[in-house]
Amino acid sequence: MIRIGIPAHGFQDWAGGVDFLFTVVDGLRAAAPGAELHLLVPQARPVRRWKRLKLTLRRMLGDGIRDRRATPLDCSALAALCDAVHSIPPGPDAVAEASARLRLDAVLPSH
């Protein structure tokens, strides 16, 4: 099984970016259903935004709701397509560290 990291850096703050990542992840799901997808979400400043995302994810996954529309400042629909969501510090070093720690085989490019 291949393990793929999807960094949300630079994409999570605008609807076009989230929609783009959603399309890529949806395509990966269709082309490689066995792939394990890991969404890497940089900790936002203020941290309150990350807490709001986690609360949205808990509600969404707990209720089994799958909203396919991504909205600005909200990665919940994208996260629902992934196998795991990881909060990481901002910056490229954090992506490299998470990649090693999670034993990812590939990481998609990001901003």
ABEGO torsion letter per residue (X at the ends): XBBBBBBABGAAABAAAAAAAAAAAAAAAAABAABBBBBBBBBBOBAAAAAAAAAAAAAAAAAGBBBABBBBGBAAAAAAABABBBBBBBEAAAAAAAAAAAGBABBBBBX
